[in-house]
Amino acid sequence: MSRWNLAWLLGLPAVILLGLTLCYSAPIRERDQNYKLVRMMVDVLSEVDQNYVKDLDDKAMKKLVEDMINGGLEKLDPYSEYFNEEEFKQFSTQTEGNFGGIGVQVGVDRVTGGLVVISPIVGTPAYEAGMMAGDYILKVGDEATDMMPLNEVVKKIQGEAGTAVSLTILHPGAKEPETLSIKRAVIEIQSVMGWKRLADDPKAWDYFIDPKEKIAYIRLVAFNEHSTRDMTEALKEIEAQGARGLILDLRDNPGGLLRSAVEISDLFLKEGRIVSTKNRFGKGRTWDAKESNTLFLPAADHPMAVLVSRGSASAAEILAAALQDNNRATVMGERSYGKGSVQQVISIKDSDPPTAIKLTTDSYWRPSGKNIHRHRDMKDEDEWGVSPNTDYDIKLTDEDRFNYYRDRRDRDIVMGKNNGNPPAPKKEDGEKKPFVDRVLEKALTYLRK
């Protein structure tokens, strides 16, 4: 018996232990089937260990097991995955609003199956290097990503702060790919942003897009541990300055913590359903608004426009749907992404160091009772996501999106970099007309009425 087989028999990996635990907890009629499934995996690993063309050491065998698990989970849906000890620690730090990497959210394109940027995180190395929502990631270093699992790509992109990673990307609408060398950093997510940075304090924001009409602008870029606090502070600031209307920009917000989505929705609603979840048995939880902590009142005198795009997902869709269904805001822009599934992070029992699986267990449902999640077999005409209100659906081209991403990025860069000047525009930029954000202009027209 090889040393690996001995190790396997003496101490099964954490996920197999979980499988055995499920066997014991399952009804008797299911127990034999569960044992067979666990045994199948053990037999496959035994054959690899004894007969594979190369001898795999313990580390390689452990990675094989992790890849087998993640390969199976990815077949279930794009959001379920296994976290080894390193990944579990990294995931925990991300939800706290601080983590290491380049600052980009990636996913799988439904149509092509390619790896696509859902959204760069504002102010991070990826964002300032020019990565945009909708970019295809073709290579990490010299390795093509077309056959690489999503979690493996994320792992290769992340790394120690101060080191560089090379990414070959294809911008939306571009004909030729571009290679970017991006230096990794400790990512500190600023979840709430305003219209423009203050000249005398680039870390602070001017929230008024139309000072004369007292129309404020808040862009929520993430739902993390401190998003509710940041949003509360921003709302209190604009209230103190006499804001009469608000544009809440959720475009390309990839989501985050459910709790933050519920809490921020509650800041704008005195009553009504915010969201509910259902599992496969139709059971779940509901969240309703409370009057005690509501801001920006009275609602009739403080109208709101919520901007969404096809990159607005998950928690961003919960917030937009809650405000739309409770008639607190008018939604405008593009139809949202349709990511209405709930993932629970489940610690693997007895694993040391700690590991976990992120598993899709529930789905989100709007206050209206309509579905948010777009399942793989759904079509455009089916009910999913958050659609703009009637007459506020704005059709955008790839060029429109490209120009929006570039304009927004340039506005967000803190002045003082590049010897005190903003990045020099490319030659062709000077030949184009000034960018007009048609979605934002629609919101301003609506609120000025």
HELIX and SHEET records of a PDB file:
HELIX    1   1 ARG A    3  LEU A   10  1                                   8    
HELIX    2   2 ALA A   14  SER A   25  1                                  12    
HELIX    3   3 ILE A   28  ASN A   51  1                                  24    
HELIX    4   4 ASP A   58  LEU A   76  1                                  19    
HELIX    5   5 GLU A   85  THR A   95  1                                  11    
HELIX    6   6 PRO A  125  ALA A  129  1                                   5    
HELIX    7   7 LEU A  150  ILE A  157  1                                   8    
HELIX    8   8 SER A  227  ALA A  240  1                                  14    
HELIX    9   9 LEU A  258  PHE A  268  1                                  11    
HELIX   10  10 ALA A  299  ASP A  301  5                                   3    
HELIX   11  11 ALA A  315  ASP A  325  1                                  11    
HELIX   12  12 ASP A  398  ASP A  412  1                                  15    
HELIX   13  13 LYS A  417  GLY A  420  1                                   4    
HELIX   14  14 LYS A  427  GLU A  431  5                                   5    
HELIX   15  15 ARG A  438  ARG A  448  1                                  11    
SHEET    1   A 4 GLU A  81  PHE A  83  0                                        
SHEET    2   A 4 ALA A 356  TRP A 365 -1                                        
SHEET    3   A 4 ARG A 273  LYS A 278 -1                                        
SHEET    4   A 4 THR A 286  ASP A 288 -1                                        
SHEET    1   B 3 GLU A  81  PHE A  83  0                                        
SHEET    2   B 3 ALA A 356  TRP A 365 -1                                        
SHEET    3   B 3 SER A 341  SER A 347 -1                                        
SHEET    1   C 2 ASN A  98  GLY A 101  0                                        
SHEET    2   C 2 ALA A 185  GLU A 188 -1                                        
SHEET    1   D 2 VAL A 104  VAL A 108  0                                        
SHEET    2   D 2 LEU A 115  PRO A 120 -1                                        
SHEET    1   E 4 GLU A 143  ALA A 144  0                                        
SHEET    2   E 4 TYR A 136  VAL A 140 -1                                        
SHEET    3   E 4 ALA A 164  LEU A 170 -1                                        
SHEET    4   E 4 GLU A 178  LYS A 183 -1                                        
SHEET    1   F 3 VAL A 192  MET A 193  0                                        
SHEET    2   F 3 ILE A 215  LEU A 220 -1                                        
SHEET    3   F 3 PHE A 208  ASP A 210 -1                                        
SHEET    1   G 5 VAL A 192  MET A 193  0                                        
SHEET    2   G 5 ILE A 215  LEU A 220 -1                                        
SHEET    3   G 5 GLY A 245  ASP A 249  1                                        
SHEET    4   G 5 MET A 304  VAL A 308  1                                        
SHEET    5   G 5 THR A 330  GLY A 333  1                                        
SHEET    1   H 2 LYS A 196  LEU A 198  0                                        
SHEET    2   H 2 ASP A 201  ASP A 206 -1                                        
END                                                                             
